[in-house]
Amino acid sequence: MAKDVLCEVRNCVFWEEGNLCAAEEIYIVSHTGTQAENRQETDCKTFESMFS
C-alpha cells in the first residue's frame, strides 16, 4: 500500500492535517463491476462522514 494516502475530504473521520488519510485500510469500488475505465466510475467506500 502507498506510504501516504492523500485525501482532501475534510469531513471524513479519517482525514488528518496535511490532507492525509488515517484509515487502516482503503476500499475502492467500481460502478461497472470489477473494472473501471476512469476515476468517475469509482468510489471510496472507506469514507465515513464525521457528521453522521
Residue frames as a rotation matrix with the C-alpha (Angstrom) as fourth column:
MET 1
0.583 0.812 0.000 0.00
0.812 -0.583 0.000 0.00
0.000 0.000 -1.000 0.00
ALA 2
0.213 -0.470 0.857 1.12
0.314 -0.797 -0.516 3.54
0.925 0.379 -0.022 -0.60
LYS 3
-0.602 -0.541 -0.588 3.02
0.733 -0.083 -0.675 5.11
0.316 -0.837 0.447 2.29
ASP 4
-0.784 0.370 -0.498 0.93
0.000 -0.803 -0.596 8.28
-0.621 -0.467 0.630 2.25
VAL 5
-0.378 0.759 0.530 -2.67
0.912 0.209 0.352 8.24
0.156 0.617 -0.771 1.06
LEU 6
-0.993 -0.038 -0.113 -3.85
0.053 -0.991 -0.126 11.78
-0.107 -0.131 0.986 0.36
CYS 7
-0.205 0.977 0.053 -7.42
0.960 0.190 0.206 12.95
0.191 0.093 -0.977 0.90
GLU 8
-0.912 -0.081 0.402 -8.99
0.081 -0.997 -0.017 16.41
0.402 0.017 0.915 0.58
VAL 9
0.043 0.998 -0.036 -12.38
0.129 0.031 0.991 15.44
0.991 -0.047 -0.128 2.07
ARG 10
-0.726 -0.501 0.472 -12.14
-0.293 -0.395 -0.871 17.23
0.623 -0.770 0.140 5.41
ASN 11
-0.003 0.779 0.627 -15.47
-0.995 -0.064 0.074 15.96
0.097 -0.624 0.775 6.74
CYS 12
0.448 0.037 -0.893 -14.25
-0.144 0.989 -0.030 12.33
0.883 0.142 0.448 6.66
VAL 13
0.963 -0.032 0.266 -13.44
-0.263 0.085 0.961 10.85
-0.054 -0.996 0.073 10.08
PHE 14
0.604 -0.773 0.195 -10.12
0.730 0.634 0.255 9.57
-0.320 -0.012 0.947 8.67
TRP 15
0.595 -0.376 0.710 -8.94
0.334 -0.688 -0.644 12.98
0.732 0.620 -0.284 7.39
GLU 16
0.451 -0.532 -0.717 -5.81
0.791 -0.134 0.598 14.32
-0.414 -0.836 0.360 9.10
GLU 17
0.662 -0.289 -0.692 -3.85
-0.243 -0.956 0.167 17.57
-0.709 0.057 -0.702 8.88
GLY 18
-0.445 -0.845 -0.295 -1.86
-0.530 -0.017 0.848 17.77
-0.722 0.534 -0.441 5.67
ASN 19
0.277 0.702 -0.656 -4.66
-0.960 0.173 -0.220 16.08
-0.041 0.691 0.722 3.69
LEU 20
-0.791 -0.555 -0.257 -3.63
-0.545 0.830 -0.118 12.62
0.279 0.046 -0.959 4.88
CYS 21
0.372 0.876 -0.308 -5.93
-0.602 0.480 0.638 9.62
0.706 -0.052 0.706 5.23
ALA 22
-0.441 -0.544 0.714 -5.55
-0.896 0.217 -0.388 7.84
0.056 -0.811 -0.583 8.59
ALA 23
0.676 0.734 0.062 -7.68
-0.735 0.678 -0.017 4.79
-0.055 -0.034 0.998 7.70
GLU 24
-0.065 -0.691 0.720 -6.00
-0.481 0.654 0.584 1.42
-0.875 -0.308 -0.375 8.26
GLU 25
-0.485 -0.001 0.875 -7.48
0.643 0.677 0.357 0.13
-0.593 0.736 -0.328 5.01
ILE 26
-0.511 0.350 -0.785 -8.70
-0.636 -0.769 0.071 1.80
-0.579 0.535 0.615 1.84
TYR 27
-0.409 0.478 0.777 -11.63
0.542 0.813 -0.214 0.21
-0.734 0.333 -0.592 0.00
ILE 28
-0.513 0.191 -0.837 -12.39
-0.639 -0.736 0.224 1.46
-0.573 0.649 0.500 -3.52
VAL 29
-0.164 0.563 0.810 -15.20
0.423 0.782 -0.458 0.08
-0.891 0.267 -0.367 -5.69
SER 30
-0.994 -0.090 -0.064 -16.18
-0.031 -0.329 0.944 0.32
-0.106 0.940 0.325 -9.34
HIS 31
-0.225 0.962 -0.155 -19.69
-0.646 -0.266 -0.715 1.26
-0.729 -0.060 0.681 -10.52
THR 32
0.305 0.297 -0.905 -19.25
-0.947 0.191 -0.257 -1.04
0.097 0.936 0.339 -13.51
GLY 33
0.919 0.020 -0.393 -18.35
-0.020 1.000 0.004 -4.41
0.393 0.004 0.919 -11.97
THR 34
0.695 -0.699 -0.170 -14.76
0.537 0.347 0.769 -5.43
-0.478 -0.626 0.616 -11.37
GLN 35
-0.376 -0.826 0.421 -13.16
0.921 -0.281 0.270 -2.99
-0.105 0.489 0.866 -13.82
ALA 36
0.546 0.490 -0.679 -13.28
0.380 -0.868 -0.320 0.77
-0.747 -0.083 -0.660 -14.32
GLU 37
0.411 -0.345 0.844 -12.37
0.868 -0.136 -0.478 2.83
0.279 0.929 0.243 -17.36
ASN 38
-0.261 -0.455 0.851 -11.80
0.148 -0.890 -0.430 6.09
0.954 0.014 0.300 -15.44
ARG 39
-0.952 -0.225 -0.207 -11.95
0.228 -0.071 -0.971 7.58
0.204 -0.972 0.119 -11.94
GLN 40
-0.547 0.819 0.175 -15.54
-0.823 -0.564 0.067 8.76
0.154 -0.108 0.982 -12.39
GLU 41
0.231 0.612 -0.756 -16.56
-0.441 0.759 0.479 5.10
0.867 0.223 0.445 -12.36
THR 42
-0.295 -0.419 -0.859 -15.10
0.558 0.654 -0.510 4.55
0.776 -0.630 0.041 -8.86
ASP 43
0.572 0.432 0.698 -15.91
-0.369 -0.625 0.688 5.49
0.733 -0.651 -0.198 -5.25
CYS 44
-0.677 -0.736 0.020 -14.01
-0.277 0.229 -0.933 5.33
0.682 -0.637 -0.359 -1.97
LYS 45
0.351 0.837 -0.419 -16.09
0.094 0.414 0.905 3.12
0.932 -0.357 0.067 0.34
THR 46
-0.365 -0.576 -0.731 -13.72
0.826 0.162 -0.540 3.90
0.430 -0.801 0.417 3.23
PHE 47
-0.704 0.084 0.705 -15.26
-0.121 -0.993 -0.002 7.37
0.699 -0.086 0.710 3.59
GLU 48
-0.076 0.702 -0.708 -17.21
0.964 0.234 0.129 7.98
0.257 -0.673 -0.694 6.82
SER 49
0.083 0.182 0.980 -18.72
0.139 -0.976 0.169 11.39
0.987 0.122 -0.106 7.49
MET 50
-0.858 -0.405 -0.315 -17.85
0.378 -0.082 -0.922 12.98
0.347 -0.911 0.224 10.81
PHE 51
-0.744 0.631 0.218 -21.39
-0.667 -0.721 -0.189 14.38
0.037 -0.286 0.957 10.87
SER 52
-0.045 0.782 -0.622 -23.32
-0.488 0.526 0.696 11.08
0.872 0.335 0.358 10.75
